[in-house]
Amino acid sequence: MRLNANFLAHDTGNGWVLVPTGGTAFSGVVRGNKTFGEILKALSSEVDEAEIACRIRERFDAPEDVVELDVARALAELRRVGALDE
């Protein structure tokens, strides 16, 4: 999977935002923290959920189960807004 080209990710300095550029049914903004930003960065190339979780564990000191849940929730939200190409 990877981030749909109709969405742009931006680091605001205090977190991340994901906005559609057009051509999508979604017309809002998705906001997230640094973990969300790392997930978005990982989605700049073709990855699977396990690889994303591995990257997050390498970047942040968090228990594996917490990381897996955070990644699953973020991906579910990205799917909901149509921001993933799978």
PyMOL Python script that loads the backbone (N, CA, C, O; Angstrom):
from pymol import cmd

cmd.read_pdbstr("""\
ATOM      1  N   MET A   1       0.839  -1.178   0.000  1.00  0.00           N
ATOM      2  CA  MET A   1       0.000   0.000   0.000  1.00  0.00           C
ATOM      3  C   MET A   1       0.875   1.229   0.000  1.00  0.00           C
ATOM      4  O   MET A   1       2.051   1.182   0.360  1.00  0.00           O
ATOM      5  N   ARG A   2       0.272   2.343  -0.416  1.00  0.00           N
ATOM      6  CA  ARG A   2       0.974   3.621  -0.384  1.00  0.00           C
ATOM      7  C   ARG A   2      -0.050   4.743  -0.317  1.00  0.00           C
ATOM      8  O   ARG A   2      -1.241   4.522  -0.538  1.00  0.00           O
ATOM      9  N   LEU A   3       0.422   5.950  -0.010  1.00  0.00           N
ATOM     10  CA  LEU A   3      -0.452   7.106   0.096  1.00  0.00           C
ATOM     11  C   LEU A   3      -0.960   7.483  -1.294  1.00  0.00           C
ATOM     12  O   LEU A   3      -0.189   7.554  -2.251  1.00  0.00           O
ATOM     13  N   ASN A   4      -2.260   7.722  -1.389  1.00  0.00           N
ATOM     14  CA  ASN A   4      -2.878   8.136  -2.642  1.00  0.00           C
ATOM     15  C   ASN A   4      -2.291   9.477  -3.077  1.00  0.00           C
ATOM     16  O   ASN A   4      -2.112  10.379  -2.258  1.00  0.00           O
ATOM     17  N   ALA A   5      -1.996   9.601  -4.361  1.00  0.00           N
ATOM     18  CA  ALA A   5      -1.365  10.812  -4.894  1.00  0.00           C
ATOM     19  C   ALA A   5      -2.264  12.042  -4.785  1.00  0.00           C
ATOM     20  O   ALA A   5      -1.782  13.163  -4.947  1.00  0.00           O
ATOM     21  N   ASN A   6      -3.545  11.862  -4.517  1.00  0.00           N
ATOM     22  CA  ASN A   6      -4.471  12.993  -4.374  1.00  0.00           C
ATOM     23  C   ASN A   6      -4.471  13.579  -2.963  1.00  0.00           C
ATOM     24  O   ASN A   6      -5.316  14.412  -2.636  1.00  0.00           O
ATOM     25  N   PHE A   7      -3.530  13.149  -2.134  1.00  0.00           N
ATOM     26  CA  PHE A   7      -3.418  13.668  -0.768  1.00  0.00           C
ATOM     27  C   PHE A   7      -2.007  14.183  -0.528  1.00  0.00           C
ATOM     28  O   PHE A   7      -1.030  13.600  -0.998  1.00  0.00           O
ATOM     29  N   LEU A   8      -1.916  15.277   0.205  1.00  0.00           N
ATOM     30  CA  LEU A   8      -0.624  15.841   0.594  1.00  0.00           C
ATOM     31  C   LEU A   8      -0.474  15.788   2.104  1.00  0.00           C
ATOM     32  O   LEU A   8      -1.409  16.098   2.841  1.00  0.00           O
ATOM     33  N   ALA A   9       0.706  15.393   2.558  1.00  0.00           N
ATOM     34  CA  ALA A   9       1.026  15.366   3.981  1.00  0.00           C
ATOM     35  C   ALA A   9       1.946  16.543   4.285  1.00  0.00           C
ATOM     36  O   ALA A   9       2.846  16.866   3.510  1.00  0.00           O
ATOM     37  N   HIS A  10       1.700  17.177   5.431  1.00  0.00           N
ATOM     38  CA  HIS A  10       2.502  18.343   5.802  1.00  0.00           C
ATOM     39  C   HIS A  10       2.811  18.320   7.293  1.00  0.00           C
ATOM     40  O   HIS A  10       1.931  18.095   8.123  1.00  0.00           O
ATOM     41  N   ASP A  11       4.081  18.559   7.616  1.00  0.00           N
ATOM     42  CA  ASP A  11       4.526  18.681   9.005  1.00  0.00           C
ATOM     43  C   ASP A  11       4.297  20.119   9.442  1.00  0.00           C
ATOM     44  O   ASP A  11       4.895  21.040   8.886  1.00  0.00           O
ATOM     45  N   THR A  12       3.436  20.320  10.433  1.00  0.00           N
ATOM     46  CA  THR A  12       3.127  21.673  10.905  1.00  0.00           C
ATOM     47  C   THR A  12       4.093  22.152  11.972  1.00  0.00           C
ATOM     48  O   THR A  12       4.042  23.315  12.373  1.00  0.00           O
ATOM     49  N   GLY A  13       4.974  21.277  12.439  1.00  0.00           N
ATOM     50  CA  GLY A  13       5.864  21.603  13.538  1.00  0.00           C
ATOM     51  C   GLY A  13       5.315  21.109  14.862  1.00  0.00           C
ATOM     52  O   GLY A  13       6.078  20.771  15.767  1.00  0.00           O
ATOM     53  N   ASN A  14       4.007  21.065  14.977  1.00  0.00           N
ATOM     54  CA  ASN A  14       3.338  20.553  16.182  1.00  0.00           C
ATOM     55  C   ASN A  14       2.622  19.247  15.911  1.00  0.00           C
ATOM     56  O   ASN A  14       1.994  18.691  16.812  1.00  0.00           O
ATOM     57  N   GLY A  15       2.701  18.755  14.712  1.00  0.00           N
ATOM     58  CA  GLY A  15       1.999  17.545  14.306  1.00  0.00           C
ATOM     59  C   GLY A  15       1.956  17.480  12.795  1.00  0.00           C
ATOM     60  O   GLY A  15       2.720  18.163  12.113  1.00  0.00           O
ATOM     61  N   TRP A  16       1.071  16.665  12.281  1.00  0.00           N
ATOM     62  CA  TRP A  16       0.963  16.469  10.841  1.00  0.00           C
ATOM     63  C   TRP A  16      -0.475  16.668  10.404  1.00  0.00           C
ATOM     64  O   TRP A  16      -1.411  16.412  11.161  1.00  0.00           O
ATOM     65  N   VAL A  17      -0.636  17.129   9.171  1.00  0.00           N
ATOM     66  CA  VAL A  17      -1.954  17.215   8.558  1.00  0.00           C
ATOM     67  C   VAL A  17      -1.896  16.528   7.205  1.00  0.00           C
ATOM     68  O   VAL A  17      -0.870  16.531   6.524  1.00  0.00           O
ATOM     69  N   LEU A  18      -3.016  15.944   6.839  1.00  0.00           N
ATOM     70  CA  LEU A  18      -3.172  15.303   5.547  1.00  0.00           C
ATOM     71  C   LEU A  18      -4.378  15.947   4.886  1.00  0.00           C
ATOM     72  O   LEU A  18      -5.468  15.957   5.458  1.00  0.00           O
ATOM     73  N   VAL A  19      -4.193  16.487   3.684  1.00  0.00           N
ATOM     74  CA  VAL A  19      -5.283  17.185   2.990  1.00  0.00           C
ATOM     75  C   VAL A  19      -5.425  16.638   1.574  1.00  0.00           C
ATOM     76  O   VAL A  19      -4.438  16.283   0.931  1.00  0.00           O
ATOM     77  N   PRO A  20      -6.668  16.575   1.098  1.00  0.00           N
ATOM     78  CA  PRO A  20      -6.874  16.148  -0.287  1.00  0.00           C
ATOM     79  C   PRO A  20      -6.552  17.294  -1.239  1.00  0.00           C
ATOM     80  O   PRO A  20      -6.757  18.460  -0.904  1.00  0.00           O
ATOM     81  N   THR A  21      -6.049  16.963  -2.419  1.00  0.00           N
ATOM     82  CA  THR A  21      -5.737  17.988  -3.406  1.00  0.00           C
ATOM     83  C   THR A  21      -6.831  18.103  -4.454  1.00  0.00           C
ATOM     84  O   THR A  21      -6.778  18.991  -5.305  1.00  0.00           O
ATOM     85  N   GLY A  22      -7.794  17.245  -4.410  1.00  0.00           N
ATOM     86  CA  GLY A  22      -8.873  17.226  -5.391  1.00  0.00           C
ATOM     87  C   GLY A  22      -9.032  15.826  -5.938  1.00  0.00           C
ATOM     88  O   GLY A  22      -8.152  14.979  -5.783  1.00  0.00           O
ATOM     89  N   GLY A  23     -10.148  15.596  -6.570  1.00  0.00           N
ATOM     90  CA  GLY A  23     -10.370  14.277  -7.146  1.00  0.00           C
ATOM     91  C   GLY A  23     -10.682  13.214  -6.120  1.00  0.00           C
ATOM     92  O   GLY A  23     -10.569  12.024  -6.413  1.00  0.00           O
ATOM     93  N   THR A  24     -11.074  13.618  -4.919  1.00  0.00           N
ATOM     94  CA  THR A  24     -11.437  12.651  -3.882  1.00  0.00           C
ATOM     95  C   THR A  24     -12.807  13.009  -3.319  1.00  0.00           C
ATOM     96  O   THR A  24     -13.244  14.157  -3.402  1.00  0.00           O
ATOM     97  N   ALA A  25     -13.467  12.032  -2.755  1.00  0.00           N
ATOM     98  CA  ALA A  25     -14.765  12.274  -2.117  1.00  0.00           C
ATOM     99  C   ALA A  25     -14.588  12.969  -0.769  1.00  0.00           C
ATOM    100  O   ALA A  25     -15.504  13.636  -0.289  1.00  0.00           O
ATOM    101  N   PHE A  26     -13.422  12.816  -0.165  1.00  0.00           N
ATOM    102  CA  PHE A  26     -13.145  13.408   1.146  1.00  0.00           C
ATOM    103  C   PHE A  26     -12.776  14.872   0.975  1.00  0.00           C
ATOM    104  O   PHE A  26     -11.986  15.220   0.097  1.00  0.00           O
ATOM    105  N   SER A  27     -13.349  15.733   1.815  1.00  0.00           N
ATOM    106  CA  SER A  27     -13.059  17.170   1.693  1.00  0.00           C
ATOM    107  C   SER A  27     -12.738  17.791   3.040  1.00  0.00           C
ATOM    108  O   SER A  27     -13.211  18.883   3.356  1.00  0.00           O
ATOM    109  N   GLY A  28     -11.940  17.101   3.828  1.00  0.00           N
ATOM    110  CA  GLY A  28     -11.574  17.620   5.136  1.00  0.00           C
ATOM    111  C   GLY A  28     -10.077  17.572   5.348  1.00  0.00           C
ATOM    112  O   GLY A  28      -9.298  17.494   4.398  1.00  0.00           O
ATOM    113  N   VAL A  29      -9.690  17.619   6.603  1.00  0.00           N
ATOM    114  CA  VAL A  29      -8.291  17.548   6.996  1.00  0.00           C
ATOM    115  C   VAL A  29      -8.153  16.455   8.048  1.00  0.00           C
ATOM    116  O   VAL A  29      -8.971  16.363   8.963  1.00  0.00           O
ATOM    117  N   VAL A  30      -7.136  15.642   7.921  1.00  0.00           N
ATOM    118  CA  VAL A  30      -6.827  14.633   8.932  1.00  0.00           C
ATOM    119  C   VAL A  30      -5.606  15.137   9.681  1.00  0.00           C
ATOM    120  O   VAL A  30      -4.574  15.426   9.076  1.00  0.00           O
ATOM    121  N   ARG A  31      -5.725  15.240  10.995  1.00  0.00           N
ATOM    122  CA  ARG A  31      -4.616  15.710  11.828  1.00  0.00           C
ATOM    123  C   ARG A  31      -4.049  14.547  12.626  1.00  0.00           C
ATOM    124  O   ARG A  31      -4.771  13.624  13.002  1.00  0.00           O
ATOM    125  N   GLY A  32      -2.742  14.606  12.879  1.00  0.00           N
ATOM    126  CA  GLY A  32      -2.112  13.559  13.654  1.00  0.00           C
ATOM    127  C   GLY A  32      -0.829  14.034  14.312  1.00  0.00           C
ATOM    128  O   GLY A  32      -0.361  15.151  14.093  1.00  0.00           O
ATOM    129  N   ASN A  33      -0.283  13.148  15.122  1.00  0.00           N
ATOM    130  CA  ASN A  33       0.938  13.459  15.872  1.00  0.00           C
ATOM    131  C   ASN A  33       2.179  13.004  15.095  1.00  0.00           C
ATOM    132  O   ASN A  33       2.100  12.691  13.907  1.00  0.00           O
ATOM    133  N   LYS A  34       3.318  12.971  15.780  1.00  0.00           N
ATOM    134  CA  LYS A  34       4.574  12.574  15.139  1.00  0.00           C
ATOM    135  C   LYS A  34       4.529  11.133  14.641  1.00  0.00           C
ATOM    136  O   LYS A  34       5.096  10.819  13.595  1.00  0.00           O
ATOM    137  N   THR A  35       3.860  10.262  15.382  1.00  0.00           N
ATOM    138  CA  THR A  35       3.727   8.876  14.943  1.00  0.00           C
ATOM    139  C   THR A  35       2.965   8.821  13.627  1.00  0.00           C
ATOM    140  O   THR A  35       3.349   8.102  12.705  1.00  0.00           O
ATOM    141  N   PHE A  36       1.878   9.591  13.549  1.00  0.00           N
ATOM    142  CA  PHE A  36       1.100   9.662  12.309  1.00  0.00           C
ATOM    143  C   PHE A  36       1.988  10.158  11.167  1.00  0.00           C
ATOM    144  O   PHE A  36       1.895   9.659  10.046  1.00  0.00           O
ATOM    145  N   GLY A  37       2.830  11.118  11.446  1.00  0.00           N
ATOM    146  CA  GLY A  37       3.751  11.627  10.434  1.00  0.00           C
ATOM    147  C   GLY A  37       4.710  10.566   9.935  1.00  0.00           C
ATOM    148  O   GLY A  37       4.987  10.485   8.739  1.00  0.00           O
ATOM    149  N   GLU A  38       5.215   9.752  10.845  1.00  0.00           N
ATOM    150  CA  GLU A  38       6.123   8.674  10.435  1.00  0.00           C
ATOM    151  C   GLU A  38       5.392   7.643   9.582  1.00  0.00           C
ATOM    152  O   GLU A  38       5.965   7.080   8.649  1.00  0.00           O
ATOM    153  N   ILE A  39       4.127   7.401   9.906  1.00  0.00           N
ATOM    154  CA  ILE A  39       3.322   6.482   9.096  1.00  0.00           C
ATOM    155  C   ILE A  39       3.142   7.065   7.696  1.00  0.00           C
ATOM    156  O   ILE A  39       3.282   6.351   6.703  1.00  0.00           O
ATOM    157  N   LEU A  40       2.836   8.348   7.615  1.00  0.00           N
ATOM    158  CA  LEU A  40       2.687   8.993   6.308  1.00  0.00           C
ATOM    159  C   LEU A  40       3.988   8.949   5.512  1.00  0.00           C
ATOM    160  O   LEU A  40       3.969   8.710   4.305  1.00  0.00           O
ATOM    161  N   LYS A  41       5.117   9.178   6.180  1.00  0.00           N
ATOM    162  CA  LYS A  41       6.413   9.103   5.496  1.00  0.00           C
ATOM    163  C   LYS A  41       6.649   7.698   4.942  1.00  0.00           C
ATOM    164  O   LYS A  41       7.119   7.537   3.815  1.00  0.00           O
ATOM    165  N   ALA A  42       6.319   6.689   5.742  1.00  0.00           N
ATOM    166  CA  ALA A  42       6.503   5.303   5.296  1.00  0.00           C
ATOM    167  C   ALA A  42       5.657   5.013   4.061  1.00  0.00           C
ATOM    168  O   ALA A  42       6.052   4.235   3.193  1.00  0.00           O
ATOM    169  N   LEU A  43       4.484   5.649   3.993  1.00  0.00           N
ATOM    170  CA  LEU A  43       3.565   5.407   2.883  1.00  0.00           C
ATOM    171  C   LEU A  43       3.967   6.133   1.604  1.00  0.00           C
ATOM    172  O   LEU A  43       3.242   6.078   0.610  1.00  0.00           O
ATOM    173  N   SER A  44       5.112   6.812   1.616  1.00  0.00           N
ATOM    174  CA  SER A  44       5.585   7.457   0.394  1.00  0.00           C
ATOM    175  C   SER A  44       6.108   6.429  -0.607  1.00  0.00           C
ATOM    176  O   SER A  44       6.292   6.736  -1.784  1.00  0.00           O
ATOM    177  N   SER A  45       6.342   5.214  -0.132  1.00  0.00           N
ATOM    178  CA  SER A  45       6.721   4.111  -1.008  1.00  0.00           C
ATOM    179  C   SER A  45       5.844   2.910  -0.661  1.00  0.00           C
ATOM    180  O   SER A  45       5.134   2.920   0.345  1.00  0.00           O
ATOM    181  N   GLU A  46       5.897   1.906  -1.476  1.00  0.00           N
ATOM    182  CA  GLU A  46       5.070   0.715  -1.274  1.00  0.00           C
ATOM    183  C   GLU A  46       5.520  -0.032  -0.017  1.00  0.00           C
ATOM    184  O   GLU A  46       6.663  -0.483   0.064  1.00  0.00           O
ATOM    185  N   VAL A  47       4.619  -0.162   0.964  1.00  0.00           N
ATOM    186  CA  VAL A  47       4.915  -0.856   2.222  1.00  0.00           C
ATOM    187  C   VAL A  47       3.689  -1.636   2.667  1.00  0.00           C
ATOM    188  O   VAL A  47       2.582  -1.419   2.175  1.00  0.00           O
ATOM    189  N   ASP A  48       3.907  -2.547   3.606  1.00  0.00           N
ATOM    190  CA  ASP A  48       2.761  -3.215   4.225  1.00  0.00           C
ATOM    191  C   ASP A  48       2.686  -2.795   5.694  1.00  0.00           C
ATOM    192  O   ASP A  48       3.578  -2.119   6.206  1.00  0.00           O
ATOM    193  N   GLU A  49       1.622  -3.203   6.350  1.00  0.00           N
ATOM    194  CA  GLU A  49       1.381  -2.776   7.729  1.00  0.00           C
ATOM    195  C   GLU A  49       2.494  -3.210   8.670  1.00  0.00           C
ATOM    196  O   GLU A  49       2.888  -2.447   9.552  1.00  0.00           O
ATOM    197  N   ALA A  50       3.001  -4.415   8.496  1.00  0.00           N
ATOM    198  CA  ALA A  50       4.071  -4.920   9.365  1.00  0.00           C
ATOM    199  C   ALA A  50       5.345  -4.088   9.215  1.00  0.00           C
ATOM    200  O   ALA A  50       6.038  -3.824  10.197  1.00  0.00           O
ATOM    201  N   GLU A  51       5.649  -3.677   7.989  1.00  0.00           N
ATOM    202  CA  GLU A  51       6.853  -2.861   7.765  1.00  0.00           C
ATOM    203  C   GLU A  51       6.703  -1.478   8.399  1.00  0.00           C
ATOM    204  O   GLU A  51       7.657  -0.931   8.953  1.00  0.00           O
ATOM    205  N   ILE A  52       5.504  -0.927   8.310  1.00  0.00           N
ATOM    206  CA  ILE A  52       5.258   0.376   8.936  1.00  0.00           C
ATOM    207  C   ILE A  52       5.454   0.257  10.446  1.00  0.00           C
ATOM    208  O   ILE A  52       6.128   1.090  11.051  1.00  0.00           O
ATOM    209  N   ALA A  53       4.873  -0.763  11.051  1.00  0.00           N
ATOM    210  CA  ALA A  53       5.012  -0.964  12.501  1.00  0.00           C
ATOM    211  C   ALA A  53       6.480  -1.115  12.887  1.00  0.00           C
ATOM    212  O   ALA A  53       6.913  -0.576  13.905  1.00  0.00           O
ATOM    213  N   CYS A  54       7.242  -1.839  12.084  1.00  0.00           N
ATOM    214  CA  CYS A  54       8.671  -2.017  12.356  1.00  0.00           C
ATOM    215  C   CYS A  54       9.398  -0.671  12.333  1.00  0.00           C
ATOM    216  O   CYS A  54      10.230  -0.402  13.201  1.00  0.00           O
ATOM    217  N   ARG A  55       9.091   0.166  11.354  1.00  0.00           N
ATOM    218  CA  ARG A  55       9.720   1.490  11.268  1.00  0.00           C
ATOM    219  C   ARG A  55       9.366   2.356  12.480  1.00  0.00           C
ATOM    220  O   ARG A  55      10.211   3.081  13.005  1.00  0.00           O
ATOM    221  N   ILE A  56       8.120   2.270  12.909  1.00  0.00           N
ATOM    222  CA  ILE A  56       7.689   3.065  14.064  1.00  0.00           C
ATOM    223  C   ILE A  56       8.412   2.592  15.323  1.00  0.00           C
ATOM    224  O   ILE A  56       8.856   3.414  16.125  1.00  0.00           O
ATOM    225  N   ARG A  57       8.534   1.280  15.504  1.00  0.00           N
ATOM    226  CA  ARG A  57       9.247   0.745  16.677  1.00  0.00           C
ATOM    227  C   ARG A  57      10.702   1.181  16.672  1.00  0.00           C
ATOM    228  O   ARG A  57      11.267   1.448  17.733  1.00  0.00           O
ATOM    229  N   GLU A  58      11.322   1.259  15.497  1.00  0.00           N
ATOM    230  CA  GLU A  58      12.711   1.705  15.404  1.00  0.00           C
ATOM    231  C   GLU A  58      12.845   3.181  15.774  1.00  0.00           C
ATOM    232  O   GLU A  58      13.859   3.589  16.340  1.00  0.00           O
ATOM    233  N   ARG A  59      11.840   3.971  15.461  1.00  0.00           N
ATOM    234  CA  ARG A  59      11.881   5.424  15.665  1.00  0.00           C
ATOM    235  C   ARG A  59      11.494   5.832  17.084  1.00  0.00           C
ATOM    236  O   ARG A  59      12.067   6.770  17.639  1.00  0.00           O
ATOM    237  N   PHE A  60      10.521   5.130  17.672  1.00  0.00           N
ATOM    238  CA  PHE A  60      10.001   5.502  18.983  1.00  0.00           C
ATOM    239  C   PHE A  60      10.158   4.346  19.964  1.00  0.00           C
ATOM    240  O   PHE A  60      10.099   3.178  19.577  1.00  0.00           O
ATOM    241  N   ASP A  61      10.352   4.671  21.195  1.00  0.00           N
ATOM    242  CA  ASP A  61      10.471   3.660  22.249  1.00  0.00           C
ATOM    243  C   ASP A  61       9.077   3.384  22.796  1.00  0.00           C
ATOM    244  O   ASP A  61       8.626   4.039  23.735  1.00  0.00           O
ATOM    245  N   ALA A  62       8.399   2.408  22.199  1.00  0.00           N
ATOM    246  CA  ALA A  62       7.035   2.069  22.615  1.00  0.00           C
ATOM    247  C   ALA A  62       6.852   0.560  22.524  1.00  0.00           C
ATOM    248  O   ALA A  62       7.484  -0.096  21.696  1.00  0.00           O
ATOM    249  N   PRO A  63       6.000   0.016  23.359  1.00  0.00           N
ATOM    250  CA  PRO A  63       5.748  -1.428  23.313  1.00  0.00           C
ATOM    251  C   PRO A  63       5.166  -1.847  21.958  1.00  0.00           C
ATOM    252  O   PRO A  63       4.428  -1.094  21.322  1.00  0.00           O
ATOM    253  N   GLU A  64       5.510  -3.043  21.540  1.00  0.00           N
ATOM    254  CA  GLU A  64       5.087  -3.556  20.241  1.00  0.00           C
ATOM    255  C   GLU A  64       3.572  -3.528  20.070  1.00  0.00           C
ATOM    256  O   GLU A  64       3.079  -3.142  19.010  1.00  0.00           O
ATOM    257  N   ASP A  65       2.826  -3.932  21.099  1.00  0.00           N
ATOM    258  CA  ASP A  65       1.371  -3.972  20.976  1.00  0.00           C
ATOM    259  C   ASP A  65       0.772  -2.578  20.822  1.00  0.00           C
ATOM    260  O   ASP A  65      -0.229  -2.405  20.127  1.00  0.00           O
ATOM    261  N   VAL A  66       1.377  -1.588  21.466  1.00  0.00           N
ATOM    262  CA  VAL A  66       0.908  -0.204  21.351  1.00  0.00           C
ATOM    263  C   VAL A  66       1.164   0.308  19.933  1.00  0.00           C
ATOM    264  O   VAL A  66       0.297   0.945  19.336  1.00  0.00           O
ATOM    265  N   VAL A  67       2.344   0.032  19.401  1.00  0.00           N
ATOM    266  CA  VAL A  67       2.689   0.467  18.052  1.00  0.00           C
ATOM    267  C   VAL A  67       1.744  -0.175  17.041  1.00  0.00           C
ATOM    268  O   VAL A  67       1.224   0.509  16.160  1.00  0.00           O
ATOM    269  N   GLU A  68       1.520  -1.472  17.159  1.00  0.00           N
ATOM    270  CA  GLU A  68       0.653  -2.164  16.214  1.00  0.00           C
ATOM    271  C   GLU A  68      -0.764  -1.600  16.242  1.00  0.00           C
ATOM    272  O   GLU A  68      -1.392  -1.448  15.194  1.00  0.00           O
ATOM    273  N   LEU A  69      -1.267  -1.291  17.426  1.00  0.00           N
ATOM    274  CA  LEU A  69      -2.597  -0.707  17.544  1.00  0.00           C
ATOM    275  C   LEU A  69      -2.637   0.694  16.935  1.00  0.00           C
ATOM    276  O   LEU A  69      -3.585   1.031  16.225  1.00  0.00           O
ATOM    277  N   ASP A  70      -1.621   1.508  17.204  1.00  0.00           N
ATOM    278  CA  ASP A  70      -1.560   2.860  16.638  1.00  0.00           C
ATOM    279  C   ASP A  70      -1.511   2.815  15.110  1.00  0.00           C
ATOM    280  O   ASP A  70      -2.205   3.580  14.442  1.00  0.00           O
ATOM    281  N   VAL A  71      -0.708   1.937  14.571  1.00  0.00           N
ATOM    282  CA  VAL A  71      -0.597   1.810  13.116  1.00  0.00           C
ATOM    283  C   VAL A  71      -1.924   1.340  12.530  1.00  0.00           C
ATOM    284  O   VAL A  71      -2.379   1.882  11.523  1.00  0.00           O
ATOM    285  N   ALA A  72      -2.540   0.352  13.139  1.00  0.00           N
ATOM    286  CA  ALA A  72      -3.825  -0.153  12.644  1.00  0.00           C
ATOM    287  C   ALA A  72      -4.892   0.935  12.657  1.00  0.00           C
ATOM    288  O   ALA A  72      -5.662   1.055  11.704  1.00  0.00           O
ATOM    289  N   ARG A  73      -4.946   1.726  13.721  1.00  0.00           N
ATOM    290  CA  ARG A  73      -5.926   2.809  13.804  1.00  0.00           C
ATOM    291  C   ARG A  73      -5.674   3.882  12.749  1.00  0.00           C
ATOM    292  O   ARG A  73      -6.610   4.370  12.117  1.00  0.00           O
ATOM    293  N   ALA A  74      -4.415   4.245  12.562  1.00  0.00           N
ATOM    294  CA  ALA A  74      -4.074   5.264  11.564  1.00  0.00           C
ATOM    295  C   ALA A  74      -4.435   4.772  10.163  1.00  0.00           C
ATOM    296  O   ALA A  74      -5.007   5.520   9.371  1.00  0.00           O
ATOM    297  N   LEU A  75      -4.105   3.529   9.860  1.00  0.00           N
ATOM    298  CA  LEU A  75      -4.416   2.994   8.541  1.00  0.00           C
ATOM    299  C   LEU A  75      -5.920   2.901   8.324  1.00  0.00           C
ATOM    300  O   LEU A  75      -6.402   3.137   7.217  1.00  0.00           O
ATOM    301  N   ALA A  76      -6.660   2.562   9.369  1.00  0.00           N
ATOM    302  CA  ALA A  76      -8.123   2.510   9.258  1.00  0.00           C
ATOM    303  C   ALA A  76      -8.680   3.894   8.917  1.00  0.00           C
ATOM    304  O   ALA A  76      -9.583   4.016   8.089  1.00  0.00           O
ATOM    305  N   GLU A  77      -8.145   4.925   9.549  1.00  0.00           N
ATOM    306  CA  GLU A  77      -8.588   6.299   9.259  1.00  0.00           C
ATOM    307  C   GLU A  77      -8.214   6.691   7.829  1.00  0.00           C
ATOM    308  O   GLU A  77      -9.014   7.308   7.125  1.00  0.00           O
ATOM    309  N   LEU A  78      -7.013   6.337   7.403  1.00  0.00           N
ATOM    310  CA  LEU A  78      -6.589   6.658   6.040  1.00  0.00           C
ATOM    311  C   LEU A  78      -7.457   5.917   5.015  1.00  0.00           C
ATOM    312  O   LEU A  78      -7.781   6.467   3.963  1.00  0.00           O
ATOM    313  N   ARG A  79      -7.824   4.694   5.317  1.00  0.00           N
ATOM    314  CA  ARG A  79      -8.739   3.960   4.432  1.00  0.00           C
ATOM    315  C   ARG A  79     -10.111   4.643   4.379  1.00  0.00           C
ATOM    316  O   ARG A  79     -10.714   4.775   3.313  1.00  0.00           O
ATOM    317  N   ARG A  80     -10.586   5.071   5.543  1.00  0.00           N
ATOM    318  CA  ARG A  80     -11.906   5.701   5.641  1.00  0.00           C
ATOM    319  C   ARG A  80     -12.011   6.935   4.747  1.00  0.00           C
ATOM    320  O   ARG A  80     -13.052   7.172   4.133  1.00  0.00           O
ATOM    321  N   VAL A  81     -10.939   7.715   4.673  1.00  0.00           N
ATOM    322  CA  VAL A  81     -10.969   8.943   3.876  1.00  0.00           C
ATOM    323  C   VAL A  81     -10.508   8.710   2.427  1.00  0.00           C
ATOM    324  O   VAL A  81     -10.509   9.637   1.617  1.00  0.00           O
ATOM    325  N   GLY A  82     -10.120   7.482   2.110  1.00  0.00           N
ATOM    326  CA  GLY A  82      -9.702   7.159   0.746  1.00  0.00           C
ATOM    327  C   GLY A  82      -8.285   7.573   0.412  1.00  0.00           C
ATOM    328  O   GLY A  82      -7.961   7.806  -0.752  1.00  0.00           O
ATOM    329  N   ALA A  83      -7.431   7.666   1.432  1.00  0.00           N
ATOM    330  CA  ALA A  83      -6.067   8.149   1.232  1.00  0.00           C
ATOM    331  C   ALA A  83      -5.051   7.039   0.959  1.00  0.00           C
ATOM    332  O   ALA A  83      -3.864   7.317   0.789  1.00  0.00           O
ATOM    333  N   LEU A  84      -5.502   5.795   0.915  1.00  0.00           N
ATOM    334  CA  LEU A  84      -4.567   4.691   0.644  1.00  0.00           C
ATOM    335  C   LEU A  84      -4.823   4.056  -0.694  1.00  0.00           C
ATOM    336  O   LEU A  84      -5.973   3.844  -1.077  1.00  0.00           O
ATOM    337  N   ASP A  85      -3.769   3.751  -1.405  1.00  0.00           N
ATOM    338  CA  ASP A  85      -3.838   2.929  -2.596  1.00  0.00           C
ATOM    339  C   ASP A  85      -3.347   1.547  -2.177  1.00  0.00           C
ATOM    340  O   ASP A  85      -2.194   1.378  -1.780  1.00  0.00           O
ATOM    341  N   GLU A  86      -4.233   0.569  -2.271  1.00  0.00           N
ATOM    342  CA  GLU A  86      -3.857  -0.788  -1.839  1.00  0.00           C
ATOM    343  C   GLU A  86      -3.935  -1.769  -2.976  1.00  0.00           C
ATOM    344  O   GLU A  86      -3.653  -2.952  -2.791  1.00  0.00           O
TER     345      GLU A  86
END
""", "prot")
cmd.dss("prot")
cmd.show_as("cartoon", "prot")
cmd.util.cbc("prot")
cmd.orient("prot")
